[in-house]
Amino acid sequence: MTGARRAQLAISALALAVGLGGLFVARDTSFTQTRGEILNGLGVSFNLLGALVTIALAALALVGATLGIRFLVLLAATGFGLATLQVSLQFGRADNWLGSRGSNLSFCLAVAVGLAALVWLQNRESVTPQS
């Protein structure tokens, strides 16, 4: 297993843990409540939909990293990128679908860029001739 895949696993597992924590703190909120519950210590907030989206994307990345399927990891990175866009467009508005706030922007962006960069690195490792 390459270092890139191990890092993909680590980022995916961390995102999954954040999503599960978000599901726990948002358990008493409505599915699409515009102001989500804040995950203690991290500043990210989730409603039930936001937590489930985070869990699904992290699980997709985790499966892709475990099986070595780069497309799944890249698909999850794209999903986190779209979540970043959602936070940018809907934060503080009445139609905030994921119950997110500014801290979610940095979290989703970090996961998206991290996973995408690691897929790119993994692709470069596979085409670089070994000496």
C-alpha positions as CSV (number, residue, x, y, z in Angstrom):
1,M,0.0,0.0,0.0
2,T,1.4,3.4,-1.0
3,G,1.7,6.4,1.2
4,A,-0.9,8.2,-0.9
5,R,-3.5,5.4,-0.2
6,R,-2.7,5.4,3.5
7,A,-3.2,9.2,3.6
8,Q,-6.5,8.8,1.7
9,L,-7.6,6.3,4.3
10,A,-6.6,8.7,7.1
11,I,-8.5,11.6,5.6
12,S,-11.5,9.5,4.8
13,A,-11.6,8.0,8.3
14,L,-11.3,11.5,9.9
15,A,-14.2,12.8,7.7
16,L,-16.3,9.8,8.6
17,A,-15.6,10.4,12.3
18,V,-16.7,14.1,11.9
19,G,-19.8,13.0,10.0
20,L,-20.7,10.5,12.7
21,G,-20.1,13.1,15.4
22,G,-22.3,15.5,13.4
23,L,-25.1,12.8,13.2
24,F,-24.9,12.4,17.0
25,V,-25.2,16.1,17.8
26,A,-27.9,16.7,15.1
27,R,-30.0,13.8,16.2
28,D,-32.8,16.0,17.6
29,T,-32.8,18.5,14.7
30,S,-35.1,18.4,11.7
31,F,-33.8,16.9,8.6
32,T,-33.1,20.2,6.8
33,Q,-33.0,22.6,9.7
34,T,-31.1,25.7,8.4
35,R,-29.0,26.2,11.6
36,G,-27.3,22.9,12.4
37,E,-25.9,21.8,15.7
38,I,-22.3,22.6,16.3
39,L,-19.9,19.7,16.8
40,N,-18.1,20.4,20.1
41,G,-14.5,21.6,19.7
42,L,-14.5,21.6,15.9
43,G,-16.9,24.4,15.0
44,V,-18.5,22.6,12.1
45,S,-22.3,22.3,12.3
46,F,-24.7,19.8,10.8
47,N,-28.4,19.1,10.5
48,L,-29.3,15.5,9.8
49,L,-29.0,15.8,6.0
50,G,-25.6,17.5,6.3
51,A,-24.3,14.7,8.6
52,L,-25.6,12.0,6.3
53,V,-24.0,13.6,3.2
54,T,-20.7,13.9,5.0
55,I,-20.9,10.2,6.2
56,A,-21.8,9.0,2.6
57,L,-19.0,11.0,1.0
58,A,-16.5,9.9,3.6
59,A,-17.6,6.2,3.3
60,L,-17.3,6.5,-0.5
61,A,-13.7,7.8,-0.2
62,L,-12.9,5.1,2.4
63,V,-14.1,2.3,0.2
64,G,-12.2,3.8,-2.8
65,A,-9.0,4.1,-0.8
66,T,-9.4,0.6,0.7
67,L,-9.9,-1.0,-2.7
68,G,-7.5,1.2,-4.5
69,I,-10.3,2.6,-6.8
70,R,-9.1,6.1,-7.5
71,F,-12.3,7.1,-9.3
72,L,-14.3,6.6,-6.1
73,V,-11.9,8.7,-4.1
74,L,-12.0,11.4,-6.8
75,L,-15.9,11.2,-6.8
76,A,-15.9,11.7,-3.0
77,A,-13.5,14.7,-3.4
78,T,-15.8,16.2,-6.0
79,G,-18.7,15.7,-3.5
80,F,-16.9,17.5,-0.8
81,G,-16.0,20.2,-3.3
82,L,-19.7,20.6,-4.1
83,A,-20.4,20.8,-0.3
84,T,-17.9,23.6,-0.1
85,L,-19.7,25.4,-2.8
86,Q,-23.0,24.8,-1.0
87,V,-21.6,26.4,2.2
88,S,-20.4,29.4,0.2
89,L,-23.7,30.0,-1.5
90,Q,-26.1,29.2,1.4
91,F,-24.4,30.1,4.6
92,G,-26.6,32.4,6.7
93,R,-29.5,32.1,4.3
94,A,-33.0,30.6,4.9
95,D,-32.3,27.8,2.4
96,N,-29.1,26.3,4.0
97,W,-29.8,22.7,3.1
98,L,-26.9,21.1,5.1
99,G,-27.2,23.3,8.2
100,S,-23.6,24.3,7.7
101,R,-21.6,27.4,8.7
102,G,-18.2,28.9,7.8
103,S,-16.2,26.2,9.6
104,N,-17.8,23.6,7.3
105,L,-16.3,25.5,4.4
106,S,-12.8,24.9,5.6
107,F,-13.5,21.3,6.6
108,C,-15.1,20.4,3.2
109,L,-12.4,22.3,1.3
110,A,-9.6,20.6,3.1
111,V,-11.1,17.1,2.6
112,A,-11.8,17.8,-1.1
113,V,-8.3,19.2,-1.9
114,G,-6.6,16.6,0.2
115,L,-8.3,13.7,-1.4
116,A,-7.9,15.1,-4.9
117,A,-4.2,15.9,-4.4
118,L,-3.6,12.4,-3.2
119,V,-5.3,10.9,-6.2
120,W,-3.2,13.1,-8.4
121,L,-0.1,12.0,-6.5
122,Q,-1.1,8.4,-6.8
123,N,-1.5,8.8,-10.5
124,R,1.9,10.4,-10.8
125,E,3.5,7.5,-8.8
126,S,1.9,5.0,-11.2
127,V,3.4,6.6,-14.4
128,T,6.8,7.6,-13.0
129,P,9.3,5.0,-14.0
130,Q,11.1,3.4,-11.1
131,S,14.9,3.7,-11.1
